[in-house]
């Protein structure tokens, strides 16, 4: 897979290994969102004043669009 410059330099999705803390994407009084790398892959973490925290598995970085289940060249 050939990456764009934006994907190569994305500060959110370039970690290997598992169980890293949340990299915040959005942090305001109405809600929070971030990326989490766990042993079973990448997840988007969301929380807001009206719901519990939720983890959703994802296949693409929401910030740069890089596929997270493919190896880089």
C-alpha positions as CSV (number, residue, x, y, z in Angstrom):
1,X,0.0,0.0,0.0
2,X,1.4,3.4,-1.0
3,X,0.6,6.2,1.5
4,X,-0.1,9.9,0.8
5,X,2.1,12.4,2.6
6,X,-0.8,13.1,5.0
7,X,-1.1,9.4,5.8
8,X,2.7,9.0,6.2
9,X,2.8,11.9,8.7
10,X,-0.4,11.3,10.6
11,X,0.3,11.8,14.3
12,X,-2.7,9.7,15.3
13,X,-2.3,6.3,13.7
14,X,1.4,5.4,13.5
15,X,2.0,3.2,16.6
16,X,2.7,-0.5,16.7
17,X,1.9,-2.9,19.5
18,X,-1.0,-3.0,21.8
19,X,-2.8,-1.2,24.6
20,X,-1.8,2.4,24.1
21,X,-3.6,5.3,25.8
22,X,-6.1,7.4,24.0
23,X,-4.9,9.9,21.4
24,X,-7.5,12.6,21.6
25,X,-9.2,13.8,18.4
26,X,-11.9,15.9,20.0
27,X,-12.0,17.2,23.5
28,X,-14.8,19.7,24.4
29,X,-17.7,19.9,26.9
30,X,-20.1,18.3,24.5
31,X,-18.1,15.2,23.9
32,X,-14.7,13.5,23.4
33,X,-13.3,11.2,20.8
34,X,-9.9,9.5,20.4
35,X,-8.0,6.6,18.9
36,X,-6.9,3.7,21.0
37,X,-4.6,0.8,19.9
38,X,-5.4,-2.4,21.8
39,X,-4.1,-5.9,21.3
40,X,-7.0,-6.7,19.0
41,X,-6.5,-3.6,16.8
42,X,-7.5,0.0,16.5
43,X,-10.6,1.4,18.1
44,X,-12.3,4.8,18.2
45,X,-13.2,5.9,21.8
46,X,-16.1,8.2,22.4
47,X,-17.7,9.7,25.4
48,X,-20.2,12.5,26.0
49,X,-22.2,13.8,29.0
50,X,-25.2,11.6,28.2
51,X,-23.6,8.2,27.5
52,X,-21.0,5.9,28.9
53,X,-17.6,5.6,27.2
54,X,-17.7,3.4,24.1
55,X,-15.0,1.7,22.1
56,X,-15.7,0.8,18.4
57,X,-13.3,-1.2,16.3
58,X,-12.2,0.6,13.2
59,X,-10.4,-0.3,9.9
60,X,-9.4,3.2,8.8
61,X,-7.9,6.2,10.6
62,X,-10.6,8.8,10.9
63,X,-8.1,11.6,10.6
64,X,-6.1,10.6,7.5
65,X,-8.0,7.7,6.0
66,X,-5.1,5.2,6.1
67,X,-6.3,1.5,6.2
68,X,-5.3,0.2,9.6
69,X,-5.3,-3.4,8.7
70,X,-2.7,-3.3,5.9
71,X,1.1,-3.2,6.0
72,X,2.9,0.0,4.8
73,X,5.4,-0.2,2.0
